[in-house]
Amino acid sequence: MKQHSLKKGVVFVAFLLGLFVYDSARGQLPPGVVASFYYDEQGRVIRQEKDTNGDGKIDFWIYYNKEGKVERVEKDINFDGKPDIWIFYEGGQPKRQEVSSNQDGQIDAWLYFDDKGDIERKEVSTKGDGKPHLWEFYQNRQLLRKEEDPKGNGRVDRITYFRDGGIGGSAGLKRTAKEMGKWIPSPTLRTANSSGKRSIANIAEG
């Protein structure tokens, strides 16, 4: 039952991420939506907001920096007047997206984008404690590696590798979440060879 609930939660988070990232990455409101604009004392636009479903509550916000570039975009998914998705920009390009999949203000999913605006890393909190326990790494829009901390103790217990859209191998190990940013692949990776038997592949740590 716990495993089923975990998969259901991850799928729901993925749905929310896909629901909003496409439009918000452009820093634009949906077609046909008219926005209210707010300005600073110098006449520069600092924010625009909109009630997209006509219920009298603002549910879409775009914030601008002094150069007029998008700095942050927020979206209210359940229309309670509070944002559930936040996208942060650098140099006018999306760099990070945060999601509260339960619409309670608690962040439980994070997306990180490369210079092209494509997802390069996804993190998900599967235990509702505001900390990531599942990491997915992408390159050229393809999933390369998935890392899991099923115990929620801040240590990665399992890594799964992907190749050509399928699982290329997996390895069990112990690694703290703090080491995520400077990770070197495990020296030994268990893979399946062409005959279907398990074999050991060495990975250089250089």
Secondary structure by P-SEA (a helix, b strand, c coil): caaaaaaaaaaaaaaaaaacaaaaaaccccccbbbbbbbccccccccccccccccccccbbbbbcccccccbbbbbccccccccbbbbbccccccbbbbcccccccccbbbbbcccccccbbbbbccccccccbbbbbccccccbbbbcccccccccbbbbbccccccbbbbbbbccccccccccccbbbbbccccbbbbbbbbcc
